[in-house]
């Protein structure tokens, strides 16, 4: 029998070590595949007449498999699974994922974004224009406080939110175009987002709140939007607004037990004093 070369001897030792490792991992069926690939590579090298590779001085898998614990027992090697990229959710899946009451995992109080697209994509507040995200059957999941109505009032831990509607956003003057805002021109009706807030008054479920740079409170961000936590819609009423048309108004109170509003997030805010002196304690306002 022809004597094995140093390389062939090392290859045999590697195959034995790999076989032992696979048996410890409960994967004996991989042994035949490893041997076939090794033999195929050897045949290719012999046909091509390429020089044999020198023997490797170490085998990492063999060393891992041969490790002993204090009792002298072989330890199984723990192979870390390959992390696969999470599949991107469809628009329908994103909408369903955002329809939850309370925090969105991974988006803490104080999260800041350049625009509403950031919070739309992160499921905090769906919609790039609408101020209320929700439905009349379940209630409101989130609102955007951005000073869109003259009747809005905001002091940080509490604010009075004007309902949606009563403005003509479809055209202005002779040129028809879609608008983000317009003067109040008619009485609001109790439907869609307004009805969702009415349902939230009834259920008392938490509503996520993002504040925009156009907000009236001095603690609103100088630019972009900021997530300020969970609020409760405490009450609602209908009255004549400053423009002379009927509007629905909703009183929001910040829920206790959260991180304080971070007025320094992102580019900061207009406040230059201690925020606790201005905001007060959210718990005391319940």
C-alpha positions in Angstrom: 0.0 0.0 0.0 1.3 3.4 -1.0 2.3 5.5 2.0 0.2 8.7 2.4 1.8 12.0 2.0 1.8 14.5 4.9 -1.0 16.5 3.2 -3.2 13.3 2.8 -2.5 12.3 6.4 -3.6 15.8 7.6 -6.7 15.5 5.4 -7.7 12.2 7.0 -7.3 13.7 10.4 -9.4 16.6 9.4 -12.2 14.3 8.1 -12.1 12.4 11.4 -12.3 15.6 13.4 -15.2 16.9 11.3 -17.0 13.6 11.6 -16.7 13.7 15.4 -18.0 17.3 15.4 -21.0 16.5 13.2 -21.9 13.5 15.4 -21.8 15.8 18.5 -24.1 18.3 16.7 -26.4 15.5 15.7 -25.7 15.9 11.9 -24.1 12.5 10.9 -25.6 12.8 7.4 -23.2 15.6 6.5 -20.2 13.2 6.8 -20.6 11.6 3.4 -20.9 15.0 1.7 -17.7 16.3 3.3 -15.8 13.2 2.2 -17.1 13.4 -1.3 -16.1 17.0 -1.7 -12.6 16.3 -0.3 -12.1 13.4 -2.7 -13.4 15.4 -5.6 -10.9 18.2 -4.8 -8.1 15.7 -4.5 -8.9 14.1 -7.9 -9.0 17.6 -9.5 -5.5 18.4 -8.1 -4.1 15.1 -9.3 -5.5 15.6 -12.8 -4.2 19.1 -13.1 -0.8 18.2 -11.8 -0.9 21.0 -9.3 1.4 20.8 -6.3 -0.1 19.5 -3.0 -0.9 22.0 -0.4 1.2 21.9 2.8 -0.5 20.4 5.9 -2.4 23.0 8.0 -0.8 23.4 11.4 -4.2 23.7 13.1 -7.9 22.9 12.6 -10.2 25.3 14.4 -13.2 23.1 14.3 -11.2 20.1 15.6 -9.9 22.2 18.5 -13.4 23.4 19.4 -14.7 19.9 19.3 -11.9 18.6 21.5 -12.4 21.1 24.3 -13.1 19.5 27.7 -14.9 20.9 30.6 -13.8 20.6 34.2 -15.4 17.1 34.5 -13.6 15.8 31.5 -16.8 15.6 29.4 -16.7 16.8 25.8 -18.7 19.9 25.2 -20.9 20.3 22.1 -19.9 23.3 20.0 -22.6 26.0 19.8 -22.7 27.4 16.3 -24.2 30.9 16.1 -27.1 31.0 13.6 -26.8 33.3 10.6 -28.9 36.4 11.0 -31.2 36.8 8.1 -32.6 40.2 7.1 -36.2 40.7 8.2 -38.5 40.8 5.2 -40.0 44.2 4.5 -43.6 44.5 5.5 -46.2 45.3 2.9 -48.3 48.5 3.2 -51.2 46.4 4.5 -49.0 44.7 7.1 -47.6 48.0 8.2 -51.0 49.4 8.7 -52.1 46.4 10.7 -48.9 46.6 12.9 -49.6 50.3 13.6 -53.1 49.6 14.8 -52.1 49.0 18.4 -52.7 51.1 21.6 -49.6 52.1 23.4 -45.9 52.2 22.7 -44.3 51.0 19.5 -41.3 48.8 20.5 -38.0 50.5 19.7 -39.4 54.0 19.6 -38.9 55.6 23.0 -40.1 59.0 24.2 -37.9 61.7 22.7 -37.4 60.1 19.4 -37.0 62.8 16.8 -37.4 62.8 13.0 -36.9 65.4 10.3 -40.5 64.9 9.1 -43.6 62.8 9.5 -42.3 60.2 7.1 -40.0 59.0 9.9 -42.9 58.2 12.2 -45.0 56.8 9.4 -42.3 54.3 8.5 -41.8 53.4 12.2 -45.5 52.8 12.7 -45.9 55.5 15.4 -48.2 57.7 13.4 -49.5 56.5 10.0 -50.2 59.1 7.4 -48.2 62.1 6.1 -51.0 64.6 6.3 -53.8 63.5 8.5 -53.6 64.5 12.1 -55.6 61.6 13.6 -54.8 57.9 12.9 -57.6 55.6 14.0 -61.1 54.6 13.3 -64.6 55.0 14.9 -64.8 51.3 15.8 -61.6 51.0 17.9 -60.6 54.6 18.6 -57.5 56.7 17.9 -54.1 55.1 17.9 -52.1 58.3 17.5 -52.4 62.1 16.7 -50.0 64.7 15.4 -50.0 68.0 17.2 -48.7 70.5 14.6 -50.7 73.7 15.1 -52.9 73.2 12.1 -56.0 74.8 13.7 -56.3 78.2 15.4 -58.3 76.6 18.2 -55.5 74.2 19.3 -54.1 74.8 22.8 -50.9 73.2 24.2 -49.0 73.3 27.4 -46.9 70.1 27.1 -48.4 67.7 29.7 -51.9 68.6 28.5 -53.4 70.1 25.3 -56.8 70.8 23.7 -56.9 69.3 20.2 -59.2 70.5 17.5 -60.9 67.9 15.4 -60.4 67.4 11.7 -62.4 68.6 8.8 -64.2 71.9 7.9 -61.4 73.0 5.6 -61.3 72.9 1.8 -58.0 71.2 0.9 -58.9 70.3 -2.7 -58.3 73.6 -4.4 -57.3 77.2 -3.8 -58.3 80.0 -6.3 -58.4 79.0 -9.9 -55.7 76.4 -9.8 -56.9 73.1 -8.3 -54.4 71.4 -6.1 -54.2 69.4 -2.9 -53.3 71.4 0.2 -51.9 70.4 3.6 -53.8 73.2 5.3 -56.4 75.9 4.7 -58.6 78.3 6.7 -61.7 76.9 8.4 -64.6 77.3 6.0 -67.3 75.0 7.3 -68.6 73.2 10.4 -66.9 69.9 11.3 -68.8 66.7 11.4 -68.5 63.7 13.8 -67.0 61.1 11.5 -63.6 59.4 10.7 -60.9 60.9 12.9 -63.3 62.9 15.1 -65.4 59.8 15.7 -62.2 57.9 16.5 -61.3 60.4 19.2 -64.9 60.2 20.6 -64.4 56.4 20.9 -61.1 57.1 22.8 -62.9 59.2 25.3 -65.2 56.3 25.9 -62.6 53.6 26.1 -59.8 55.6 27.8 -57.1 53.7 25.8 -53.8 55.5 25.4 -53.0 57.5 22.3 -49.5 58.1 20.9 -48.6 61.8 20.4 -46.0 63.3 18.1 -45.4 67.1 18.2 -44.3 69.2 15.2 -42.3 72.3 14.8 -45.5 74.4 14.1 -46.9 73.6 17.5 -47.9 76.5 19.8 -46.2 75.2 22.9 -42.7 76.6 23.5 -41.4 73.0 24.1 -42.3 71.9 20.6 -39.2 71.0 18.5 -37.6 73.8 16.4 -37.6 71.5 13.4 -39.3 68.2 12.4 -41.4 66.1 14.7 -40.8 64.4 18.1 -42.5 61.5 19.9 -43.7 62.7 23.3 -45.4 59.6 24.7 -48.9 58.4 25.6 -51.9 60.5 26.4 -55.5 59.9 27.4 -58.4 61.7 25.7 -60.1 62.9 28.9 -63.1 64.8 27.4 -64.7 66.3 24.3 -67.2 69.0 23.4 -68.4 71.0 20.4 -68.3 74.7 20.2 -68.0 77.6 17.7 -64.4 78.1 16.7 -62.5 81.3 16.1 -63.3 81.2 12.4 -67.1 81.2 13.2 -67.7 77.5 12.4 -68.5 74.6 14.7 -65.5 72.5 15.8 -65.0 69.5 18.0 -62.4 69.9 20.7 -60.7 67.1 22.7 -58.8 67.4 26.0 -55.6 65.3 26.2 -53.7 64.5 29.4 -50.3 62.9 29.5 -50.3 59.5 31.2 -48.1 59.1 34.3 -45.1 56.7 34.6 -43.3 57.7 31.4 -40.0 59.3 30.7 -40.4 63.1 30.8 -40.8 65.0 27.5 -37.4 65.5 26.0 -37.5 69.2 24.9 -33.8 68.9 23.9 -34.2 66.1 21.5 -33.1 66.7 17.9 -32.6 70.4 17.3 -34.1 71.3 20.7 -37.0 73.7 21.4 -37.6 77.4 22.3 -37.5 76.7 26.0 -34.4 77.9 27.8 -35.5 77.1 31.3 -35.8 73.9 33.3 -38.6 71.9 31.6 -39.9 70.5 35.0 -40.7 74.0 36.1 -42.9 74.6 33.0 -44.4 71.1 32.5 -45.1 70.3 36.0 -45.8 66.7 37.0 -48.0 64.7 34.6 -49.4 62.7 37.5 -50.7 65.9 39.2 -52.8 66.8 36.3 -55.0 63.7 36.3 
